[in-house]
Amino acid sequence: MPTLAHRLKSFVASFYWFFYQGRWRVKDVFDDLYEGQQRGETLRGIFRDVFGDDYAEEADPTGFLTMTDLRNLAKHLSLAEGDSLVDLACGLGGAGFWVARQTSALLTGIDISSVAIEKARERIVDFGLTGRAEFHVGDFAATGLPQANFAGAMSVDSLFLVPDKIGSVREAARILKPAARFVFTTWELDMAGGVRDYRPVLEENGFEVEVCDTTPNWEAYQRAVYERILAEREVLIEEMGKKTAMVWVHDAQAELPRLPRMRRVLIAARKK
């Protein structure tokens, strides 16, 4: 069950999402995002143009995931065939599907958006993971999953968004088996409300950090994507619908000025 501290942090975060996206709850924002995301061929084209051969076409990512990221996630998780993998804040499931298939792991996906979970379930057969993947609605910091149950946990570009970041790290530690790894990409933010360095947070909450790498050229790629999104705003609205497109537009407007105070990282941490 969510703690009182977690509930309070979620309530405070609601104000951020209201002013940032015009929606009161983070769940509402991501339901809007995923509702029309799969219709976003123009958005995919933007990412293809910016990332080139590194674009993770098959995974059909919602954000800045690349093939390099996917290969690094699979490598650092160090999973064996039949191991259990949890993808936290899994979205439409593409990253988890790819890693689970690559490593022959059994996949569980958790996301706060019921829309994302429904659409992820529909994609299981596309990756040949029938009977080997399942998806549930849940909170990053309060998954409802069994303790010490997973051989690996992953997350893509999500931890910086959750209201209770410390609670989320603790939850990842709680559901992992001893010596299992939590591997994720996220942004470190040198500003109020952000985490400037995840290593102390992880070390103080059950993990030993093994890898902390800055994504090469992340700022140039991200800036290029955001500038294209703003330039093609009307096309995106027509294609994906206003609610979905405006999540991307608002994100671009908010993040472009903040890019010099951010860095995108890939971190691999082993449960102590």
Buried (B, 14 or more C-beta within 10 A) or exposed (E): EBEEEBBEBBEEBBEEBBEBBBBEBBBBBBBBBBBBBBBBEBBBBBBBEBBEEBBBEBBBBBBBBBBBBBBBBBBBBBBEEEBBBBBBBBBBBBBBBBBBBBBEBBBBBBBBBBBBBEBBBEBBEEBEBEEBBBBBBBBBBBBEBEEEBBBBBBBBBBBBBBBBBBBBBBBBBBBBBEEBBBBBBBBBBEEEEBBEEBBEBBBEBBBBBEBBEEBEEBBEBBBBBBBBBBEBBEBBBEBBBEBBBBBBBBBBBEBBEEBEEBBBBBBBBBBE
